Amino acid sequence: ICERAGIHIVPCYGQMTIDEAILCVANGFESRMPGSNCQAEGFVLRPLVRLKDARGARIITKIKHVDFERYYKNG
């Protein structure tokens, strides 16, 4: 579906802890999306083993660079 719509698949940045991911996003890093010469928006983290909450929804974590910009700007 993504290929037919012309949407690129999001690249994998490998395994890391949440603390490592927070540092990486807070400091900013270059996007690996093909044809993109800009800073990445952040990470979507998922555990190696699929985890679900009490309602059966999968557990993921999103870390966005813009949230750090707001914090440092206001803090």
Beta strands, then each sheet from edge to edge (+ up, - down):
strand 1: 42-45
strand 2: 61-64
sheet 1: 1+ 2-
end
